[in-house]
Structure formats: C-alpha cells, structure tokens
Amino acid sequence: MGTKDKIELDMENIPQHIAIIMDGNGRWAKKKRLMKKLGHKAGADVLEKITNVARDLGVMHITAYAFSTENWKRSEEEVAGIMDLLRHYLKDHIRNARKRSIKIDVIGDVTRLDEDIQQQILTLKELTKDKPGINLHIALNYGGRNELLRAIKKIAQKSNDGEIAPDDITEDYISSHLDTAGVPDPELLIRTSGEERISNFLLWQIAYSEFNFSDKLWPDYTGEDLKQAIWEYQNRDRRFGGRNS
Ligand code: FPP
C-alpha cells in the first residue's frame, strides 16, 4: 500500500526501463567533510545496490547518468577522480563478470574517453552481452542533444548515399539510430538531490516518462526509495495524451 506501510508493488506493472540522474554526490561528501571523489565512490556503490534491487523486482533496463558532455567543465582533479573510479568499476565488473548476471553497456560518445577505458568498455560489453538479467546502460560523455546530433549525421549520410528517401525517416527510424536503439523508452525517470531538471538526459526517449524527484542525495538513496518511486509510478494516471474517462 501507501507511503509509510510496507510498500506493496503490483508485480505485473513494474517499469521495464528506469532512467536515473544520480545527483548529489558532491553535497553528500561536503556534508561529511570528505573529498568529493569519495562522494562519487559512494554513488557508484549505491548504483550497484539499486541495480540489484531493480533486477530482483524484474526491471529490465537501468540507464544511469554517470558523466555528461558538460561534466568536462569540472576541475581537472574531479574529472580525473571520476575516470579513475570508472576504471576501477569496469575492472571489478570484468573480473567478476562470470559470477554476476548483469549485462553492462555504455551510451554516449565514448570516443573522447581514454583509450584504456574504451577498451575496458568493449571487453565488459562482450563479456556480459549474453547475460539474461538486467541491462545496465551507463551514460558516459553523454548528452541528449549530442546523441541526436550524432544520429542525425548518420541518417543524413545514408540519405546522401541514396540508401534512404526523406519519407523513410520515421520516429522509429530515428530511435533506431540513437545510442539506446532496441531499448524501450524509460517509463520512469528518477532524479535525486532535490533538483528538478532534465540536464540534457535522454531528451528523445523521455517523451512520455513519469518523473520522480527525490530530495535524498544519491549516496543516501536506498532500495526502499526505489520501491517507493515505483509505487508512485504505479499509482499515476498515464494517459499518453489521451483520456481515461
Ligand atoms: C552528480 O553529483 C554525479 C555525477 C556528476 C557523477 C555521477 C557518478 C557516479 C555515481 C560515479 C561514477 C559512476 C560509475 C558507474 C563508476 P554531483 O557531483 O553533481 O553532486 P553535487 O550536485 O552535490 O555536487
């Protein structure tokens, strides 16, 4: 049932895809007088836990915003800290891939990441591609506008090469040229830390997503919070532009 009692979810109506903007790592670290990179480390650990809870509930896809095209503007030290954390995270998943049931891939323009990270991403993707469980899509050097720009360039090239005519371009055709090709649009988008913005995340894909804004800082986010967000989603009236009565 409701918010304070034990949360009872309708297991027939679990979102297939949840998008998460993991915000508040910096503030969490500051509150605890810790270095920022420890906030990001705690954030990466929470992502791990939340992915496991989501998997157990039957969610098929999580897309997590780990590094945006705008995040390069942060201090060199912070960017290096996040990249190092990413190296460790990828290494750990590569090492334990056989034991885990999570499929991991990356969305975003990975060409700007260091060569060794690109290589780790390829290795992990290959190692986990046949896993039956949840698919974790990590957004790295990701921006929704950049993704659309890259898709439009691919489509323009095909048009230029005479492979397609303008009328061949449909909404599905555009979707199939995005980084998320083949993945259903997120039914639910969660952002933590009290901020209520989209910040260039999945602009095309969230056309009909339900938004859930939590005041908690991402490292404090729990499995119960995720269940609460899903409960709220299940109790919303989704009309997709139509009417239900
Ligand atoms: C937002 O918090 C978070 C980020 C910009 C980075 C998110 C990164 C992680 C959770 C770790 C890296 C992920 C993996 C998978 C290794 P913020 O720093 O903007 O928080 P603030 O607004 O409080 O400063």
Residues whose N, C-alpha, C, O or C-beta is under 5 A from the ligand:
A	BS01	FPP	M22 D23 G24 N25 G26 R27 W28 H40 G43 A44 Y65 A66 L85 L86 Y89
